[in-house]
Amino acid sequence: MKRLLLMLAVAGALWSAACSGNGIVNPPPPVGKYSKASLNGQYAFVTNGESFTGGLSATPLARTGSFTADGITPKFL
């Protein structure tokens, strides 16, 4: 009986820890002197989530891509 209670307590603690919070993690700002011109080279990205297009139903959304940055700060007209 003690073993069952212990397992239930551990399972409850793990479930509570996994389901708490809103899932938003704010990374710390980068250290050093960076600018848009520091972005140089080839980069790849992957993102996924859900898209709510009205109503309560969610549509899965996934994007992948790549880009090459040349370190030149864009000039806006």
Secondary structure, 3 states (H helix, E strand, C coil): CHHHHHHHHHHHHHHHHHCCCCCCCCCCCCCCCCCHHHCEEEEEEEEEEEEECCCCCEEEEEEEEEEEEECCCCCCC
